[in-house]
Amino acid sequence: MTLLEICPSLRAGMSSPRLDSGVWPCDTHYDDLGRVTLGGVALSDVADQYGTPTYVLDESEVRRRCRAYRKHFPDAEIIYAAKALMIRSVAAWVAEEGLSVDVCSAGELTIALAAGVDPRRIVLHGSGKPFAELEAAVAAGVGRIVVDSLTEITLLAALATRPQQVLLRLSPDIDVHGHPAVRTGVTDQKFGFPLGSAQATEAVERILRQPMLHLVGLHCHLGSQIHDADFYGEAVRRMIAEMARIRREHGIRLPQLDLGGGHAVAYRGGDPEMSLPVLADIVEDALDAACSLHHFPRPRIAVEPGRAIVARAGVTLYRVMTVKHVQGGHTYVIVDGGMNDNPRVALYGARYDAVLVNRHPTGARMTATVAGRYCEAGDILAHDVILPADLRPGEVLAVPCTGAYHHSLASSYNGVGRPPIVAVTEGRSRPLIRRETPADLLARDLG
């Protein structure tokens, strides 16, 4: 029994518990016992039932974010970027909310089809698509394939036995000044063709010479974690100019323009994020101006949110293993997960918060580093986190905004299986992905 249960009057003297609404799912609250709940389910109960580490996904938050995109872009095609989190349930949710799905491998394609996604609503991406993946996509009847190289044009021409719609990926030479690993709109990188280049011109001509390939539009992607919507306005202006040039030189009007994704989300309180109303206004104004300038009919716009759909819908639960106070140094809270389930800190220097969820702390606090269990000095989950000074082994921490690029990047380093995914909604939980076991690892080991 907790002190608050013995003396309920103490609750009135406590400061109101707060969870940052900018990084937690909307349906996150403290219950009467001081526990953090998500979707009406206490996260500590999820940890007890399914073990830790565990990814928890709020279905309602995923659907709410799909609807927000459809509200602010009513005339656009919203294409979920599956690489952020691709499991059958998520694919089904976004499809039910009217989104198309962007896949970048035969595996993601298989999951989308297994979830019942209409293949005509699937877009295939990738900078180096193997022949077998192109073959699988054509056989499945995917709606569009994004051409990323001259080689792919040759392969697709050999594979297509019926008309296949394609988009041509161009790099508009827009530098969003982010981490080098996620700047994909500049000229000198591996994706697509530089806008205005001889290679881009050749790609257009080669596609148009193939009777079974139908060039329906252009595609670009500027990068990731972009919070300044003006970059997308500039992309619209440059891409419309190119579409107008193609019409002048080849006599065809391309009806589609895919602006990619990369919309920023906040991982910690105060982080900048993309404003959908602002983005929608800037894209609309840029379309009006560019199409008027070039006397070009408005194409249908597509956007590809992935992280922006699922990141904030997810939290990851960990159990505290030990707390180490280094004299003259840091305090380390070591948990039972780490870089296997969240490699983004090591890969990109990403920053996260962490909160105790099995009780509401009322006493002194400490600044700590949440570290993982794995045999790497760089196995850190969160720096400079404020946690209760009386934190004990066995208690449960939650790291918010972990719905994107966690399950999809997870590994089995040190022979530790990947965590399960548990969905919560309307007071109930259910497993979507089970925990990977040592038996699973041995099943692939042929000895």
C-alpha positions as CSV (number, residue, x, y, z in Angstrom):
1,M,0.0,0.0,0.0
2,T,1.3,3.4,-0.9
3,L,1.5,6.4,1.4
4,L,-1.1,8.2,-0.9
5,E,-3.5,5.3,-0.3
6,I,-3.0,5.5,3.4
7,C,-3.3,9.3,3.5
8,P,-5.3,10.5,0.5
9,S,-5.2,14.1,1.9
10,L,-1.6,14.3,1.0
11,R,-2.6,14.3,-2.7
12,A,-3.9,17.9,-2.4
13,G,-0.5,19.2,-1.3
14,M,1.4,17.6,-4.1
15,S,2.4,19.5,-7.2
16,S,0.3,18.4,-10.2
17,P,2.0,15.6,-12.1
18,R,2.8,16.7,-15.6
19,L,3.7,14.8,-18.8
20,D,4.9,16.9,-21.7
21,S,2.1,16.9,-24.2
22,G,4.6,17.6,-27.0
23,V,6.2,14.2,-26.8
24,W,3.7,11.9,-25.2
25,P,0.6,10.4,-26.9
26,C,-2.5,12.5,-26.2
27,D,-4.1,9.8,-24.1
28,T,-1.4,9.7,-21.5
29,H,-2.3,10.4,-17.9
30,Y,-1.6,9.7,-14.3
31,D,-4.1,7.5,-12.6
32,D,-5.3,7.7,-8.9
33,L,-2.4,5.6,-7.8
34,G,0.2,7.9,-9.4
35,R,0.9,5.5,-12.3
36,V,1.3,6.6,-15.9
37,T,-1.4,5.2,-18.1
38,L,-1.6,5.1,-21.9
39,G,-4.8,4.3,-23.8
40,G,-6.4,3.6,-20.4
41,V,-3.8,1.0,-19.5
42,A,-1.2,1.4,-16.7
43,L,2.2,1.1,-18.3
44,S,3.6,-0.7,-15.2
45,D,0.9,-3.4,-15.8
46,V,2.0,-3.8,-19.4
47,A,5.6,-4.3,-18.1
48,D,4.4,-6.9,-15.6
49,Q,2.4,-8.8,-18.2
50,Y,4.7,-8.7,-21.2
51,G,8.1,-8.2,-19.6
52,T,10.7,-5.5,-20.5
53,P,11.9,-4.0,-22.6
54,T,8.6,-3.7,-24.5
55,Y,7.4,-1.3,-27.2
56,V,4.0,0.1,-26.5
57,L,1.9,1.5,-29.3
58,D,-1.2,3.7,-28.9
59,E,-3.5,2.7,-31.8
60,S,-5.7,5.8,-31.3
61,E,-2.7,8.1,-31.6
62,V,-1.7,6.5,-34.9
63,R,-5.2,7.0,-36.3
64,R,-5.4,10.5,-35.0
65,R,-2.3,11.5,-36.8
66,C,-3.4,9.9,-40.1
67,R,-6.6,12.0,-39.8
68,A,-4.7,15.2,-39.1
69,Y,-2.8,14.7,-42.4
70,R,-6.0,14.1,-44.3
71,K,-7.6,17.2,-42.7
72,H,-4.7,19.5,-43.6
73,F,-4.1,18.0,-47.0
74,P,-7.6,17.1,-48.2
75,D,-6.7,17.0,-51.9
76,A,-3.3,15.3,-51.5
77,E,-2.4,11.7,-51.4
78,I,-1.0,10.7,-48.0
79,I,1.5,7.9,-48.3
80,Y,2.7,6.2,-45.1
81,A,6.5,5.7,-45.1
82,A,6.5,2.2,-43.9
83,K,10.2,2.1,-43.0
84,A,9.4,4.0,-39.8
85,L,7.5,1.0,-38.5
86,M,6.2,-1.8,-40.7
87,I,4.1,-4.4,-39.1
88,R,0.7,-5.8,-40.2
89,S,-1.4,-4.0,-37.7
90,V,0.1,-0.6,-38.5
91,A,-0.2,-1.2,-42.2
92,A,-3.9,-2.1,-41.7
93,W,-4.6,0.9,-39.5
94,V,-3.1,3.5,-41.9
95,A,-4.9,1.8,-44.9
96,E,-8.2,1.9,-43.0
97,E,-7.6,5.7,-42.4
98,G,-7.3,6.2,-46.2
99,L,-3.5,6.3,-46.5
100,S,-1.4,4.7,-49.2
101,V,1.7,2.8,-48.2
102,D,5.3,3.3,-49.3
103,V,7.6,0.3,-49.1
104,C,11.3,-0.1,-49.8
105,S,11.9,-3.8,-49.8
106,A,10.2,-7.1,-50.7
107,G,9.8,-7.7,-47.0
108,E,7.8,-4.5,-46.4
109,L,5.8,-5.3,-49.6
110,T,5.0,-8.7,-48.2
111,I,3.8,-7.3,-44.9
112,A,1.7,-4.6,-46.6
113,L,0.0,-7.3,-48.8
114,A,-0.5,-9.6,-45.8
115,A,-2.3,-6.7,-44.0
116,G,-4.7,-6.4,-46.9
117,V,-3.4,-3.1,-48.4
118,D,-4.6,-2.7,-51.9
119,P,-1.5,-3.1,-54.1
120,R,-2.6,-0.2,-56.3
121,R,-2.1,2.0,-53.1
122,I,1.5,0.8,-52.7
123,V,4.5,2.7,-53.8
124,L,7.9,1.0,-54.1
125,H,11.1,3.0,-53.2
126,G,14.8,2.2,-52.9
127,S,18.1,3.3,-54.2
128,G,19.3,-0.2,-55.2
129,K,16.3,-2.4,-55.8
130,P,17.3,-6.0,-56.6
131,F,15.8,-7.7,-59.6
132,A,13.8,-10.1,-57.4
133,E,12.2,-7.2,-55.6
134,L,11.3,-5.4,-58.8
135,E,9.9,-8.7,-60.1
136,A,7.8,-9.1,-56.9
137,A,6.5,-5.6,-57.1
138,V,5.5,-5.9,-60.7
139,A,3.9,-9.3,-60.1
140,A,1.9,-7.9,-57.2
141,G,0.6,-5.0,-59.2
142,V,2.0,-2.2,-57.1
143,G,0.6,1.2,-58.1
144,R,3.8,3.0,-58.6
145,I,7.6,2.3,-58.6
146,V,10.0,5.2,-57.9
147,V,12.8,5.0,-60.5
148,D,16.1,5.7,-58.8
149,S,18.7,4.7,-61.5
150,L,19.1,4.1,-65.2
151,T,19.6,0.4,-64.4
152,E,16.1,0.2,-62.9
153,I,14.6,1.4,-66.1
154,T,16.2,-1.4,-68.0
155,L,15.1,-4.0,-65.5
156,L,11.6,-2.7,-65.3
157,A,11.3,-2.6,-69.1
158,A,12.2,-6.3,-69.1
159,L,9.8,-7.2,-66.3
160,A,6.7,-5.3,-67.1
161,T,4.1,-7.2,-69.1
162,R,1.4,-4.7,-68.5
163,P,1.6,-0.9,-68.1
164,Q,3.5,0.1,-65.0
165,Q,3.2,3.6,-63.5
166,V,6.6,5.0,-62.4
167,L,7.8,8.2,-60.7
168,L,11.2,9.6,-61.3
169,R,13.2,10.6,-58.2
170,L,15.1,13.9,-58.5
171,S,17.4,15.7,-56.1
172,P,16.4,19.4,-56.1
173,D,19.6,20.5,-54.5
174,I,18.0,21.8,-51.3
175,D,20.2,21.5,-48.2
176,V,18.1,21.3,-45.0
177,H,21.3,21.5,-42.9
178,G,20.5,18.4,-40.8
179,H,22.7,15.5,-39.8
180,P,24.7,14.2,-42.9
181,A,23.0,10.8,-42.6
182,V,19.5,12.3,-43.3
183,R,20.1,15.0,-45.9
184,T,18.7,13.5,-49.0
185,G,17.8,16.5,-51.1
186,V,21.3,17.7,-51.9
187,T,22.9,16.8,-55.2
188,D,25.9,14.8,-53.9
189,Q,24.1,11.8,-52.3
190,K,23.0,8.3,-53.4
191,F,19.3,8.9,-54.2
192,G,17.8,9.6,-57.6
193,F,19.1,12.0,-60.2
194,P,20.3,15.6,-59.8
195,L,17.5,18.0,-61.0
196,G,18.5,19.5,-64.4
197,S,21.3,17.0,-65.0
198,A,22.1,15.1,-68.2
199,Q,21.4,11.9,-66.3
200,A,17.9,13.1,-65.3
201,T,17.2,14.1,-69.0
202,E,18.4,10.6,-70.1
203,A,16.2,8.9,-67.5
204,V,13.1,10.7,-68.8
205,E,13.9,9.8,-72.4
206,R,14.6,6.2,-71.6
207,I,11.3,5.8,-69.7
208,L,9.3,7.4,-72.5
209,R,10.8,5.0,-75.0
210,Q,9.4,2.0,-73.0
211,P,5.9,1.1,-74.0
212,M,5.1,-0.6,-70.7
213,L,6.5,2.2,-68.5
214,H,4.1,5.1,-67.8
215,L,5.9,8.1,-66.4
216,V,3.2,9.8,-64.2
217,G,5.2,12.2,-62.1
218,L,8.3,13.3,-60.2
219,H,9.4,12.5,-56.7
220,C,11.8,14.2,-54.3
221,H,12.8,13.8,-50.7
222,L,14.7,16.5,-48.8
223,G,15.8,14.7,-45.7
224,S,14.5,13.9,-42.2
225,Q,13.5,15.9,-39.1
226,I,12.7,19.0,-41.1
227,H,10.8,21.6,-39.1
228,D,11.0,24.6,-41.5
229,A,8.2,24.3,-44.1
230,D,9.8,26.8,-46.4
231,F,12.1,24.1,-47.7
232,Y,9.0,22.3,-49.1
233,G,7.8,25.5,-50.8
234,E,11.2,25.8,-52.6
235,A,11.0,22.1,-53.6
236,V,7.6,22.7,-55.1
237,R,8.9,25.7,-57.1
238,R,11.9,23.8,-58.5
239,M,10.0,20.6,-59.3
240,I,7.1,22.4,-61.0
241,A,9.7,24.2,-63.2
242,E,11.1,20.8,-64.2
243,M,7.7,19.4,-64.9
244,A,7.0,22.3,-67.2
245,R,10.3,21.7,-68.9
246,I,9.4,18.1,-69.5
247,R,6.1,19.1,-71.0
248,R,7.8,21.6,-73.4
249,E,10.4,19.2,-74.6
250,H,8.4,15.9,-74.7
251,G,4.8,17.0,-75.0
252,I,3.6,15.2,-71.9
253,R,2.0,16.5,-68.7
254,L,2.9,14.8,-65.5
255,P,-0.1,14.7,-63.2
256,Q,1.7,13.8,-59.9
257,L,4.3,15.4,-57.7
258,D,5.5,13.5,-54.6
259,L,7.2,15.8,-52.1
260,G,8.4,12.9,-49.8
261,G,8.3,13.1,-46.0
262,G,10.8,14.0,-43.4
263,H,8.5,16.1,-41.2
264,A,10.1,16.7,-37.8
265,V,8.7,15.5,-34.5
266,A,9.7,16.5,-31.0
267,Y,11.7,13.9,-29.0
268,R,12.1,16.0,-25.9
269,G,10.2,19.0,-24.6
270,G,11.0,22.2,-26.6
271,D,12.3,20.4,-29.7
272,P,11.1,22.0,-32.9
273,E,8.6,20.1,-35.0
274,M,6.7,20.5,-38.2
275,S,3.4,22.4,-38.1
276,L,1.0,20.8,-40.5
277,P,-1.2,23.9,-41.0
278,V,1.9,25.9,-41.9
279,L,3.2,23.2,-44.2
280,A,-0.1,22.9,-46.0
281,D,-0.3,26.7,-46.5
282,I,3.2,27.0,-47.8
283,V,2.8,24.1,-50.2
284,E,-0.5,25.5,-51.5
285,D,0.9,29.0,-52.0
286,A,4.0,27.6,-53.8
287,L,1.8,25.5,-56.1
288,D,-0.3,28.5,-57.0
289,A,2.7,30.6,-57.7
290,A,4.8,28.0,-59.6
291,C,1.9,26.7,-61.7
292,S,0.9,30.3,-62.6
293,L,4.4,31.2,-63.5
294,H,4.9,28.2,-65.8
295,H,1.3,28.0,-67.1
296,F,1.3,24.4,-65.8
297,P,-1.9,22.6,-64.6
298,R,-1.8,21.8,-60.9
299,P,-0.5,18.2,-60.3
300,R,-1.8,16.1,-57.5
301,I,0.5,16.4,-54.5
302,A,1.6,13.5,-52.4
303,V,3.4,13.6,-49.0
304,E,5.1,10.7,-47.2
305,P,4.9,10.9,-43.4
306,G,6.3,8.0,-41.5
307,R,7.9,9.2,-38.3
308,A,5.2,11.9,-38.0
309,I,2.5,9.2,-38.0
310,V,4.0,6.7,-35.5
311,A,6.9,8.2,-33.5
312,R,4.8,9.9,-30.8
313,A,2.4,6.9,-30.7
314,G,5.1,4.7,-29.2
315,V,6.8,4.5,-25.8
316,T,9.4,1.9,-24.7
317,L,9.3,0.4,-21.2
318,Y,12.4,-0.7,-19.3
319,R,13.0,-2.1,-15.9
320,V,15.8,-0.6,-13.8
321,M,18.6,-3.0,-13.1
322,T,20.9,-0.9,-11.0
323,V,21.8,2.7,-10.1
324,K,25.5,3.7,-10.1
325,H,26.7,7.0,-8.6
326,V,30.2,7.7,-9.8
327,Q,32.1,9.9,-7.4
328,G,32.9,13.1,-9.2
329,G,31.1,11.9,-12.3
330,H,27.7,10.9,-13.5
331,T,24.8,8.9,-12.1
332,Y,24.0,5.9,-14.3
333,V,20.7,4.2,-14.3
334,I,21.2,0.9,-16.1
335,V,18.2,-0.7,-17.6
336,D,17.4,-4.1,-19.2
337,G,17.4,-2.7,-22.8
338,G,19.5,-0.3,-24.8
339,M,21.1,0.1,-28.2
340,N,19.5,-3.1,-29.5
341,D,16.0,-1.7,-29.2
342,N,17.0,2.0,-29.7
343,P,20.1,2.5,-31.8
344,R,19.2,6.1,-32.7
345,V,21.2,7.6,-29.9
346,A,24.4,5.9,-31.1
347,L,23.7,6.4,-34.8
348,Y,22.4,10.0,-34.8
349,G,23.1,11.4,-31.4
350,A,19.3,11.5,-30.8
351,R,18.1,12.8,-27.4
352,Y,15.3,11.3,-25.4
353,D,13.5,11.8,-22.1
354,A,12.6,9.1,-19.5
355,V,9.9,9.0,-16.8
356,L,9.2,6.7,-13.9
357,V,5.8,5.2,-14.6
358,N,5.0,2.8,-11.7
359,R,4.6,5.6,-9.1
360,H,4.5,9.4,-9.0
361,P,7.7,10.7,-7.3
362,T,7.2,13.4,-4.7
363,G,10.7,13.7,-3.2
364,A,14.2,14.8,-4.2
365,R,15.3,14.4,-7.8
366,M,18.6,13.7,-9.5
367,T,20.1,14.2,-12.9
368,A,21.0,10.8,-14.5
369,T,22.2,9.1,-17.6
370,V,20.0,6.2,-18.6
371,A,22.3,3.5,-20.0
372,G,21.7,0.1,-21.6
373,R,22.8,-3.4,-20.7
374,Y,25.0,-4.1,-23.8
375,C,28.8,-4.4,-23.9
376,E,29.4,-1.0,-25.6
377,A,30.4,2.2,-23.9
378,G,28.2,4.1,-26.3
379,D,25.1,2.1,-25.2
380,I,23.2,5.1,-23.9
381,L,19.5,5.7,-24.1
382,A,19.1,9.2,-22.6
383,H,21.4,11.9,-21.3
384,D,20.6,14.4,-18.5
385,V,17.3,13.0,-17.4
386,I,15.6,14.1,-14.2
387,L,14.6,11.1,-12.2
388,P,13.6,10.5,-8.5
389,A,16.6,10.4,-6.2
390,D,15.2,7.3,-4.5
391,L,14.9,5.3,-7.8
392,R,15.2,1.6,-7.1
393,P,16.0,-1.6,-9.1
394,G,12.9,-3.2,-10.4
395,E,11.0,0.0,-11.1
396,V,9.8,0.8,-14.6
397,L,10.9,3.7,-16.8
398,A,9.2,4.7,-20.0
399,V,10.9,6.5,-22.9
400,P,8.4,8.5,-25.0
401,C,8.4,9.1,-28.8
402,T,9.8,5.7,-29.7
403,G,7.3,4.5,-32.3
404,A,9.5,5.2,-35.3
405,Y,12.8,3.6,-36.3
406,H,13.1,1.5,-33.1
407,H,11.5,-1.8,-34.0
408,S,12.6,-1.3,-37.6
409,L,16.2,-0.7,-36.6
410,A,16.4,-3.2,-33.7
411,S,19.0,-5.9,-33.6
412,S,19.9,-9.0,-31.6
413,Y,23.3,-7.9,-30.6
414,N,24.8,-9.8,-27.7
415,G,22.3,-12.6,-28.5
416,V,19.5,-10.7,-27.0
417,G,16.1,-11.0,-28.8
418,R,14.2,-8.0,-30.0
419,P,11.3,-6.7,-27.8
420,P,7.6,-7.3,-28.4
421,I,5.2,-4.6,-29.6
422,V,2.0,-4.3,-27.5
423,A,-0.9,-2.1,-28.6
424,V,-3.1,-0.3,-26.1
425,T,-6.5,1.3,-26.8
426,E,-9.7,1.9,-24.8
427,G,-8.3,0.3,-21.6
428,R,-7.1,-2.9,-23.2
429,S,-3.7,-4.2,-24.4
430,R,-2.9,-6.8,-27.0
431,P,0.4,-8.1,-28.4
432,L,1.2,-7.3,-32.0
433,I,4.7,-8.7,-32.2
434,R,6.0,-11.3,-29.7
435,R,9.3,-11.2,-28.1
436,E,12.2,-12.7,-30.0
437,T,13.6,-15.7,-28.1
438,P,17.0,-17.6,-28.0
439,A,15.1,-20.3,-29.9
440,D,14.3,-17.9,-32.7
441,L,18.0,-17.0,-33.0
442,L,19.0,-20.7,-33.1
443,A,16.4,-21.5,-35.7
444,R,18.4,-19.5,-38.3
445,D,21.8,-21.0,-37.1
446,L,22.5,-24.0,-39.3
447,G,25.6,-25.0,-37.3
